[in-house]
Amino acid sequence: MGDDYPTLFRSEQMSLMQFLIPTEVAHDTVAELGELGNVQFKDLNPAVNPFQRSFVGEIRRTEEMTRRVRFFESQIQKEKDVVPIRPLYDSAPLLTVGPSAAHNIDELDVTLAEHEKRLVQMNDSYKTLSERTRELVEARHVLRETAVFFEKAETQHTDIRTSFDDSSAPLLQHDDREQQYSSTVQFDLEFIAGTIDRTRISTFERVLWRVLRGNLYMNHTDITEPFVDPATNTETRKNVFIIFAHGDALLAKIRKVAESMGATLYPIDANADKRSDSLREVTARLEDLETVLYNTGLNRRSKLVKIGENLARWQDVVRKEKAIYETMNLFNFDVRRKTLVAEGWVPTRDLTMIQLALRHATEASGTSVVPILHELRTSKTPPTFTRTNKFTEGFQTIMDAYGIATYQEVNPGLFAIVTFPFLFAVMFGDIGHGLIIFFAALYMIYQEKKWARQELDEILGQFFYGRYIILLMGTFSVYTGLMYNDIFSKSLHIWHSGWDFLEPGSNGVSYAVSNGHMYPFGVDPAWHGADNGLVFTNSYKMKMSIVLGVIHMTFALCLQLPNHIKFKRPLDIYANFIPQMIFLQSIFGYLVVCILYKWSIDWSTRDTEPPSLLNMLIAMLLSPGKVDANAQLYPGQSFIQVVLLLLAMVCVPWMLCMKPYFQWKEIQMIQGQGYVGLSHHNGGHRESTDEVLEGEEEGNGRVIVEEMEEEHEQHDFSEVVIHQIIHTIEFCLGCISHTASYLRLWALSLAHAQLSEVLWSMTIEKFLGMSGIFGTIILAIVVVFWFSATVFILCIMEGLSAFLHALRLHWVEANSKHYQGEGYLFTPLSFAKLDEKE
């Protein structure tokens, strides 16, 4: 596991590098490093306001370009018919590095501004034309409905509504007078016509009748076709209304009420000939306007199609330019402002690639001034960078969600590749269900290249991201299903069973006897369907979960050792690792050995009944040295249990006192030699050894000052004692609670098997005896229902439950034994990750 060959066992070795970049090649250099994606730059201007930095003008320009590109994207998304957007991989690249880079960016800025100006003009024109078209359409409906009303008025009596108020009477109260005027269609009343939102028509009518006390006559008709707002694409349905009243005061009130409720009024002449002329004029204008509107829409769509061909390329260029200038704002200028000084963390194994990138940036820019790269000596904690691929990325993300590993700490993500799907499978073990999720993951892997280029929804995207986790979970579930001999709650008779059932006795019970065979792999199928089968699997899975839990915790505890050796902490080996291992194994390791020993004994040949291991463990702690002869597991049991219990008791003060004592001795020794911490002399002189001065001459002064200010916070001895007390109590109590927590493996496995059995017995099993065409159809429907319920309930819902429990066992029970998780993630400048940030 050396540094020359980094693996997932530890994070990559990092180096703090200083870049001296000439101003003329700074843009191209940062662009090359962004494409490479393995440099995390430090902010060398933490006290400078973002608006006072060197490249704030360029950032504002790129933000304006970003706004325009987003405007284009929103316009394309609002279009009813889909506007094709050419993908980035199919677009011609825009050259943004080299001598012509500035000219290309200027041209792009001008192009975006011209497209925006033209598109805004088209939108305004389209909106204006749409509003005029809507007004003309409403006017045409008003003219038509008004003409229909007057035509009806000539041939029949109109229905006159009475007022809601009994004290008022309508103006049109004499039928003879109405008949007189209907022949000439010249009313003594004036009228107002217009349109109003259909949802407001009842309110509008009620308000008018109450305000005017019934002194009006109103008629309204629905407009069948909806009106679409060009800005929001929302549909509105309206009604045409015509209101008759007498007097200017009443007409003024009607207009005010109509305007307050969003109605649109249109001047309609009472003369039929003039109305016909107006209708023909409106129809002609509407036809011309619709032609103009259609052509405007075509031109606008053609403009959007043209923009869509370059939109992905523009988005990519603008994002990169903004990231480049934001990164350059982290740099410092030298005294002559001809060179930019940058510092950043780099994976040590990538230094050669970075040097090649710097050389390539210099050659592409057409200059001969090469950026200078050299390493800075520092004791600051580097960021944690674990190099992953598409297979290991999901497992590493699970561990990083708990906490980022401390730099060079043992990475539990490596072991989670095996332990996570295995513990999941222990709870999910079923051959059929495992095959379902295995083939689902296999299909996602088969569609990998296609789906990676698509925008998946949130849920499907999560499953696709963890496709390799699901693949291993399905594989291990098939394995544990073979161990449980369980496929959709049924058993497989692969080999000869080790039990033969006798003929039922007088009580109808059939007993099984051993036939001398041994089922070579997994649970014997004879147990499935047996009356005591649940008791057997219950005991088997419960003990198995304890065995697996103690093995998992022991392995996690062993990961402390490489950490202590790597960070040169021998005291932690003797004061923490050894007593913790002894404490865990003396109680729970002993329990695992007893479980395995009890399984290995043929109790049918013994005179005594098999003892209860839970009672044995309780008696070991409460009454040490006393073992009932009828409950004895092996000879000499009482002596061994006393020794193990004494070892566990000794380990508690060992963990509690040893480390604080040796640290106290170390502090006393240092103080006895006359050394005092820097914090005791605030105005003291800084260390000026030859090594430090040489580092300052090499430009290392900033790093040294930062180390003196930030690194190696001193802890008081009382804090060390309190931390050790908490750590000891947490470990001792955690051994008990964490061991019990692994019983979730037994509980979920049992629940999963029972749910599968219930689903089978309540669906398919009830309809297997049906015959004929009708029976076949019913059985086919039931099979479809059973398979759907199996996928959605047992595979997805139960699978997510088992996933969360396996996650908890890794985060809490395992990681608490060794994982510090106090690091911070390596976040380099990477153009490939800009889309994820967006």
Salt bridges, closest charged atoms under 4 A:
GLU12 OE2 - ARG349 NH1 3.28
GLU12 OE2 - ARG387 NE 2.79
ASP28 OD1 - HIS27 ND1 3.24
GLU32 OE2 - HIS360 ND1 2.81
GLU35 OE2 - LYS320 NZ 2.93
ASP43 OD1 - ARG53 NH1 3.09
GLU64 OE2 - ARG67 NH2 2.58
GLU64 OE2 - ARG68 NE 3.80
GLU79 OE1 - ARG300 NH1 2.67
ASP106 OD1 - ARG61 NH2 2.35
GLU107 OE2 - HIS103 NE2 2.78
ASP109 OD2 - ARG61 NE 3.25
ASP109 OD1 - ARG68 NH1 2.85
GLU116 OE2 - ARG67 NH2 2.75
GLU116 OE1 - ARG68 NE 3.05
GLU138 OE2 - ARG134 NH1 3.17
GLU138 OE2 - LYS238 NZ 2.77
ASP165 OD2 - ARG213 NH2 3.07
ASP188 OD2 - ARG177 NH2 3.20
GLU205 OE2 - ARG161 NH1 2.07
ASP222 OD1 - ARG198 NE 3.88
GLU225 OE2 - HIS141 NE2 3.67
ASP277 OD1 - ARG280 NH2 2.24
ASP316 OD2 - LYS320 NZ 3.24
GLU321 OE1 - HIS27 NE2 3.06
GLU343 OE1 - LYS42 NZ 3.77
ASP350 OD2 - ARG387 NH2 3.17
ASP430 OD1 - HIS433 ND1 3.87
GLU448 OE2 - LYS390 NZ 2.70
GLU448 OE1 - ARG467 NE 2.86
ASP572 OD2 - ARG569 NE 3.31
ASP572 OD1 - LYS659 NZ 2.81
GLU696 OE2 - ARG686 NH1 2.79
GLU706 OE1 - LYS42 NZ 3.04
GLU710 OE1 - LYS380 NZ 2.90
GLU711 OE2 - LYS380 NZ 3.66
GLU719 OE1 - HIS715 ND1 3.21
GLU798 OE1 - HIS752 ND1 3.49
GLU813 OE2 - ARG808 NH2 2.91
ASP835 OD1 - ARG319 NH2 2.61
GLU838 OE1 - ARG70 NH2 3.82
